[in-house]
Amino acid sequence: MAGTIAIKNGYVFDPLNEVKGERMDVFIRDGKVVRELSASEMDNAKVIDASGMTVMAGGVDSHSHVAGAKVNSGRLMRPEDHYKCYMKKTPLT
């Protein structure tokens, strides 16, 4: 059956349903998560082995890159970017 996926043995995180890293299977039929698949659906399902992996809804990547004004200002103060800009020490610095 097209559009049927079984994600097996992953560590599932689903805060809405209070699932906190339990090792379990997730079944998808026509783009929607379902509780289970019939035997015939399982025979034709695309099976993904998620052993040792994290499974979560919408979990494309667990980090992001932000470039807001405050972040950019903070980057200007990073000492590793100014090691070549040596300034003589003064009573103030």
DSSP file (Angstrom, degrees, kcal/mol; ACC not computed):
  #  RESIDUE AA STRUCTURE BP1 BP2  ACC     N-H-->O    O-->H-N    N-H-->O    O-->H-N    TCO  KAPPA ALPHA  PHI   PSI    X-CA   Y-CA   Z-CA
    1    1 A M    >         0   0    0      0, 0.0     3,-0.9     0, 0.0     2,-0.1   0.000 360.0 360.0 360.0 126.4    0.0    0.0    0.0
    2    2 A A  T 3   +     0   0    0      1,-0.2    28,-0.2    43,-0.1     3,-0.1  -0.379 360.0  27.6 -69.3 144.9    1.5    3.4   -1.0
    3    3 A G  T 3  S+     0   0    0      1,-0.2    27,-2.0    26,-0.1    28,-0.7   0.670  87.4 126.4  81.2  16.6    2.0    5.9    1.7
    4    4 A T  E <   +A   29   0A   0     -3,-0.9    42,-2.6    25,-0.2     2,-0.4  -0.942  32.0 175.0-113.5 125.3    2.5    3.4    4.5
    5    5 A I  E     -Ab  28  46A   0     23,-2.7    23,-3.0    -2,-0.5     2,-0.5  -0.976  18.4-161.9-131.0 140.1    5.6    3.6    6.6
    6    6 A A  E     -Ab  27  47A   0     40,-2.7    42,-2.9    -2,-0.4     2,-0.7  -0.976   5.7-163.8-121.3 115.6    6.7    1.8    9.7
    7    7 A I  E     -Ab  26  48A   0     19,-3.3    19,-2.7    -2,-0.5     2,-0.3  -0.891  22.3-158.4 -99.2 113.2    9.5    3.4   11.8
    8    8 A K  E     - b   0  49A   0     40,-2.9    42,-2.7    -2,-0.7    17,-0.2  -0.738  51.2  -5.5-106.5 141.0   10.8    0.6   14.0
    9    9 A N  E    S+     0   0A   0     -2,-0.3    43,-0.7     1,-0.2    44,-0.2   0.648  83.3 145.5  64.9  23.8   12.8    0.6   17.3
   10   10 A G  E     -A   24   0A   0     14,-1.3    14,-2.6    -3,-0.3     2,-0.9  -0.483  59.4-108.9 -88.3 162.0   13.4    4.4   17.7
   11   11 A Y  E     -Ac  23  54A   0     42,-3.1    44,-2.6    39,-0.4     2,-0.3  -0.821  45.0-152.1 -87.9 106.5   13.5    6.4   20.8
   12   12 A V  E     -Ac  22  55A   0     10,-2.9     9,-2.0    -2,-0.9    10,-1.0  -0.652  16.4-169.7 -92.8 133.6   10.3    8.4   20.5
   13   13 A F  E     +Ac  20  56A   0     42,-2.4    44,-0.6    -2,-0.3     7,-0.2  -0.988  19.3 154.3-121.0 121.9    9.7   11.8   21.9
   14   14 A D  E > > -A   19   0A   0      5,-2.8     5,-2.1    -2,-0.5     3,-1.3  -0.678  15.6-176.8-146.6  84.0    6.1   13.2   21.9
   15   15 A P  G > 5S+     0   0    0      0, 0.0     3,-1.3     0, 0.0    -1,-0.1   0.819  81.8  62.9 -56.8 -33.1    5.6   15.8   24.7
   16   16 A L  G 3 5S+     0   0    0      1,-0.3    -2,-0.0     2,-0.1     0, 0.0   0.847 114.3  33.3 -61.0 -33.4    1.9   16.2   23.8
   17   17 A N  G < 5S-     0   0    0     -3,-1.3    -1,-0.3     2,-0.1     3,-0.1   0.161 115.7-112.4-107.8  16.2    1.3   12.5   24.6
   18   18 A E  T < 5 +     0   0    0     -3,-1.3     2,-0.7    -4,-0.2    -2,-0.1   0.824  63.7 151.1  56.9  37.9    3.9   12.4   27.4
   19   19 A V  E   < -A   14   0A   0     -5,-2.1    -5,-2.8     1,-0.0     2,-0.4  -0.902  21.5-176.1 -98.5 117.1    6.2   10.0   25.5
   20   20 A K  E     -A   13   0A   0     -2,-0.7    -7,-0.2    -7,-0.2    -8,-0.0  -0.572  65.5 -46.0-120.8  67.2    9.7   10.8   26.8
   21   21 A G  E    S+     0   0A   0     -9,-2.0     2,-0.2    -2,-0.4    -8,-0.2   0.736  80.7 163.3  84.9  22.9   12.2    8.7   24.9
   22   22 A E  E     -A   12   0A   0    -10,-1.0   -10,-2.9   -11,-0.1     2,-0.7  -0.533  43.9-117.0 -74.6 140.8   10.5    5.4   25.0
   23   23 A R  E     +A   11   0A   0    -12,-0.2     2,-0.3    -2,-0.2   -12,-0.2  -0.692  62.8 127.2 -79.1 117.1   11.8    2.8   22.5
   24   24 A M  E     -A   10   0A   0    -14,-2.6   -14,-1.3    -2,-0.7     2,-0.3  -0.934  56.3 -94.6-159.0 176.6    8.8    2.1   20.2
   25   25 A D  E     -     0   0A   0     -2,-0.3     2,-0.4   -16,-0.2   -17,-0.2  -0.779  25.7-155.0-103.7 148.8    7.5    1.8   16.7
   26   26 A V  E     -A    7   0A   0    -19,-2.7   -19,-3.3    -2,-0.3     2,-0.4  -0.988   7.8-157.9-123.9 134.7    5.7    4.6   14.8
   27   27 A F  E     -AD   6  34A   0      7,-0.7     7,-2.7    -2,-0.4     2,-0.4  -0.927   4.9-167.4-117.4 136.8    3.3    3.9   12.0
   28   28 A I  E     -AD   5  33A   0    -23,-3.0   -23,-2.7    -2,-0.4     2,-0.5  -0.985   4.8-176.7-127.4 128.7    2.3    6.3    9.2
   29   29 A R  E >  S-AD   4  32A   0      3,-2.8     3,-1.6    -2,-0.4   -25,-0.2  -0.988  75.5 -17.8-125.7 121.9   -0.6    5.8    6.8
   30   30 A D  T 3  S-     0   0    0    -27,-2.0   -26,-0.1    -2,-0.5    -1,-0.1   0.866 129.6 -49.0  52.1  42.3   -1.2    8.4    4.0
   31   31 A G  T 3  S+     0   0    0    -28,-0.7     2,-0.4     1,-0.2    -1,-0.3   0.491 118.9 102.7  82.6   3.2    0.9   11.0    5.9
   32   32 A K  E <  S-D   29   0A   0     -3,-1.6    -3,-2.8     0, 0.0     2,-0.3  -0.954  73.9-116.2-123.2 140.5   -0.8   10.6    9.3
   33   33 A V  E     -D   28   0A   0     -2,-0.4     2,-0.3    -5,-0.2    -5,-0.2  -0.553  37.2-172.0 -71.6 131.9    0.5    8.8   12.4
   34   34 A V  E     -D   27   0A   0     -7,-2.7    -7,-0.7    -2,-0.3     3,-0.1  -0.875  33.1-119.6-124.9 159.0   -1.7    5.9   13.3
   35   35 A R  S    S-     0   0    0     -2,-0.3     2,-0.3     1,-0.2    -1,-0.1   0.878  88.5 -14.3 -65.6 -39.6   -1.8    3.6   16.3
   36   36 A E        -     0   0    0    -10,-0.1     2,-0.3    -9,-0.0    -1,-0.2  -0.974  58.9-127.2-157.1 166.5   -1.2    0.4   14.2
   37   37 A L        -     0   0    0     -2,-0.3    -8,-0.0    -3,-0.1   -33,-0.0  -0.905  30.8-111.9-117.9 149.6   -1.1   -1.1   10.8
   38   38 A S     >  -     0   0    0     -2,-0.3     4,-2.5     1,-0.1     5,-0.2  -0.287  35.7-103.7 -71.3 166.8   -2.9   -4.2    9.6
   39   39 A A  H  > S+     0   0    0      1,-0.2     4,-1.8     2,-0.2     5,-0.1   0.891 123.5  49.4 -60.2 -40.9   -0.9   -7.3    8.6
   40   40 A S  H  > S+     0   0    0      2,-0.2     4,-1.1     1,-0.2    -1,-0.2   0.875 110.5  50.4 -68.4 -36.0   -1.4   -6.6    4.9
   41   41 A E  H  > S+     0   0    0      1,-0.2     4,-0.8     2,-0.2     3,-0.4   0.907 109.2  51.7 -65.6 -40.6   -0.4   -2.9    5.4
   42   42 A M  H >< S+     0   0    0     -4,-2.5     3,-0.5     1,-0.2    -2,-0.2   0.866 104.4  57.3 -63.7 -36.1    2.8   -4.1    7.2
   43   43 A D  H 3< S+     0   0    0     -4,-1.8    -1,-0.2     1,-0.2    -2,-0.2   0.838 117.2  33.7 -62.5 -32.6    3.6   -6.4    4.4
   44   44 A N  H 3< S+     0   0    0     -4,-1.1    -1,-0.2    -3,-0.4   -40,-0.2   0.392  95.7 113.3-104.4   1.5    3.6   -3.5    1.9
   45   45 A A  S << S-     0   0    0     -4,-0.8     2,-0.6    -3,-0.5   -40,-0.2  -0.405  72.6-115.7 -77.2 149.0    5.0   -0.8    4.2
   46   46 A K  E     -b    5   0A   0    -42,-2.6   -40,-2.7    -2,-0.1     2,-0.5  -0.761  36.5-148.7 -77.1 123.4    8.3    0.9    3.8
   47   47 A V  E     -b    6   0A   0     -2,-0.6     2,-0.5   -42,-0.2   -40,-0.2  -0.859  12.7-167.1-103.9 127.4   10.2   -0.1    7.0
   48   48 A I  E     -b    7   0A   0    -42,-2.9   -40,-2.9    -2,-0.5     2,-0.9  -0.961  15.3-142.9-113.0 121.7   12.8    2.3    8.5
   49   49 A D  E     +b    8   0A   0     -2,-0.5   -40,-0.1   -42,-0.2   -42,-0.1  -0.759  24.0 173.3 -85.2 108.5   15.1    0.9   11.1
   50   50 A A    >   +     0   0    0    -42,-2.7     3,-2.6    -2,-0.9   -39,-0.4   0.019  16.3 156.8-103.7  25.1   15.5    3.7   13.6
   51   51 A S  T 3  S+     0   0    0      1,-0.3   -41,-0.2   -41,-0.1     3,-0.1  -0.303  74.7   6.2 -55.3 127.1   17.5    1.6   16.2
   52   52 A G  T 3  S+     0   0    0    -43,-0.7    -1,-0.3     1,-0.3     2,-0.3   0.511 111.5 110.9  77.9   5.1   19.5    4.0   18.4
   53   53 A M    <   -     0   0    0     -3,-2.6   -42,-3.1   -44,-0.2     2,-0.4  -0.745  69.4-114.6-113.3 160.0   18.0    7.1   16.8
   54   54 A T  E     -c   11   0A   0     -2,-0.3     2,-0.5   -44,-0.2   -42,-0.2  -0.762  25.7-163.5 -91.8 135.4   15.6    9.7   18.0
   55   55 A V  E     +c   12   0A   0    -44,-2.6   -42,-2.4    -2,-0.4     2,-0.3  -0.982  21.6 151.0-121.4 123.9   12.1    9.9   16.4
   56   56 A M  E >   -c   13   0A   0     -2,-0.5     3,-1.8   -44,-0.2     2,-0.2  -0.995  49.3 -96.3-151.2 149.7   10.0   13.0   16.9
   57   57 A A  T 3  S+     0   0    0    -44,-0.6     3,-0.1    -2,-0.3    -2,-0.0  -0.442 109.5   1.6 -65.6 129.8    7.3   14.8   14.9
   58   58 A G  T 3  S+     0   0    0     -2,-0.2     2,-2.0     1,-0.2     3,-0.3   0.581  87.4 147.6  71.8   8.4    8.8   17.7   12.9
   59   59 A G    <   +     0   0    0     -3,-1.8    -1,-0.2     1,-0.2    -3,-0.2  -0.516   4.6 144.2 -80.8  79.6   12.3   16.8   14.0
   60   60 A V  S    S-     0   0    0     -2,-2.0     2,-0.3     1,-0.4    -1,-0.2   0.927  76.7 -10.1 -80.1 -48.2   14.2   17.8   10.9
   61   61 A D        -     0   0    0     -3,-0.3    -1,-0.4     2,-0.0     0, 0.0  -0.983  58.6-137.1-152.0 142.8   17.3   19.1   12.8
   62   62 A S  S    S+     0   0    0     -2,-0.3     2,-0.3    -3,-0.2    -3,-0.0   0.312  83.6  47.9 -91.1  10.6   17.8   19.8   16.5
   63   63 A H        -     0   0    0      2,-0.0     2,-0.3     0, 0.0    -2,-0.0  -0.950  61.4-162.0-141.3 165.8   19.6   23.2   16.0
   64   64 A S        -     0   0    0     -2,-0.3     2,-0.5     2,-0.0    -2,-0.0  -0.951  19.9-123.6-142.7 163.4   19.2   26.4   14.2
   65   65 A H        -     0   0    0     -2,-0.3     2,-0.4     2,-0.0    -2,-0.0  -0.949  26.1-166.3-112.0 125.0   21.2   29.4   13.1
   66   66 A V        -     0   0    0     -2,-0.5    -2,-0.0     2,-0.0     0, 0.0  -0.902  14.3-179.0-113.3 138.0   20.0   32.8   14.2
   67   67 A A        +     0   0    0     -2,-0.4     2,-0.1     4,-0.1    -1,-0.0  -0.366  27.8 147.1-132.2  55.6   21.2   36.1   12.8
   68   68 A G     >  -     0   0    0      1,-0.1     4,-2.5     4,-0.0     5,-0.2  -0.306  63.7 -96.4 -82.5 173.8   19.3   38.7   14.7
   69   69 A A  H  > S+     0   0    0      1,-0.2     4,-2.2     2,-0.2     5,-0.2   0.894 123.2  47.8 -60.1 -43.6   20.7   42.1   15.6
   70   70 A K  H  > S+     0   0    0      2,-0.2     4,-2.2     1,-0.2    -1,-0.2   0.884 111.5  50.5 -67.9 -37.1   21.7   41.1   19.2
   71   71 A V  H  > S+     0   0    0      2,-0.2     4,-2.1     1,-0.2    -2,-0.2   0.931 111.0  48.5 -65.2 -44.5   23.4   37.9   18.0
   72   72 A N  H  X S+     0   0    0     -4,-2.5     4,-1.2     1,-0.2    -2,-0.2   0.888 111.1  50.6 -63.9 -38.5   25.4   39.9   15.4
   73   73 A S  H  X S+     0   0    0     -4,-2.2     4,-0.6     1,-0.2     3,-0.3   0.903 109.8  51.2 -64.2 -40.5   26.4   42.5   18.0
   74   74 A G  H >< S+     0   0    0     -4,-2.2     3,-1.1     1,-0.2    -2,-0.2   0.868 104.5  56.8 -64.2 -36.6   27.6   39.7   20.3
   75   75 A R  H >< S+     0   0    0     -4,-2.1     3,-1.4     1,-0.3    -1,-0.2   0.833  97.4  62.8 -64.5 -31.0   29.6   38.1   17.5
   76   76 A L  H 3< S+     0   0    0     -4,-1.2    -1,-0.3    -3,-0.3    -2,-0.2   0.748 102.0  52.4 -64.3 -22.6   31.5   41.4   17.1
   77   77 A M  T << S+     0   0    0     -3,-1.1    -1,-0.3    -4,-0.6    -2,-0.2   0.376  75.4 124.4 -96.9   4.1   32.8   41.0   20.7
   78   78 A R    X   -     0   0    0     -3,-1.4     3,-1.4    -4,-0.2     4,-0.3  -0.501  54.7-148.2 -67.5 122.1   34.2   37.5   20.3
   79   79 A P  G >  S+     0   0    0      0, 0.0     3,-1.8     0, 0.0     4,-0.3   0.830  93.0  65.1 -63.0 -31.5   37.9   37.6   21.3
   80   80 A E  G 3  S+     0   0    0      1,-0.3     3,-0.3     2,-0.2     4,-0.1   0.711  99.4  54.1 -66.0 -17.6   38.8   34.8   18.9
   81   81 A D  G <  S+     0   0    0     -3,-1.4    -1,-0.3     1,-0.2     3,-0.1   0.508 111.4  45.0 -88.9  -4.8   37.9   37.2   16.0
   82   82 A H  S X  S+     0   0    0     -3,-1.8     3,-1.2    -4,-0.3    -2,-0.2   0.190  70.3 111.0-124.9  15.9   40.2   40.0   17.3
   83   83 A Y  T 3  S+     0   0    0     -3,-0.3     3,-0.2    -4,-0.3    -1,-0.1   0.767  83.3  51.0 -66.3 -22.0   43.4   38.2   18.2
   84   84 A K  T 3  S+     0   0    0      1,-0.2     2,-0.9    -3,-0.1    -1,-0.3   0.598  94.2  75.4 -86.7 -11.1   45.2   40.0   15.3
   85   85 A C  S <  S+     0   0    0     -3,-1.2    -1,-0.2     2,-0.0     2,-0.1  -0.427  71.9 179.8 -97.1  58.5   43.9   43.4   16.4
   86   86 A Y        -     0   0    0     -2,-0.9     2,-0.4    -3,-0.2    -3,-0.1  -0.394   6.4-168.7 -66.7 131.6   46.3   43.8   19.3
   87   87 A M        -     0   0    0     -2,-0.1     3,-0.1     3,-0.0    -2,-0.0  -0.973  29.4-104.3-122.2 138.3   45.9   47.0   21.2
   88   88 A K        -     0   0    0     -2,-0.4     2,-0.1     1,-0.1     5,-0.1  -0.321  41.8-107.6 -60.6 136.1   48.4   48.2   23.8
   89   89 A K        -     0   0    0      3,-0.1    -1,-0.1     4,-0.1     0, 0.0  -0.430  41.8-175.9 -67.4 136.2   47.2   47.8   27.3
   90   90 A T        -     0   0    0     -2,-0.1     3,-0.2    -3,-0.1    -3,-0.0  -0.772  44.4 -95.7-124.4 170.8   46.2   51.0   29.1
   91   91 A P  S    S+     0   0    0      0, 0.0    -2,-0.0     0, 0.0    -1,-0.0   0.783 126.5  48.2 -57.7 -25.3   45.1   51.8   32.6
   92   92 A L              0   0    0      1,-0.2    -3,-0.1     0, 0.0     0, 0.0   0.821 360.0 360.0 -85.3 -33.1   41.5   51.6   31.3
   93   93 A T              0   0    0     -3,-0.2    -1,-0.2    -5,-0.1    -4,-0.1   0.450 360.0 360.0-101.1 360.0   41.8   48.3   29.5
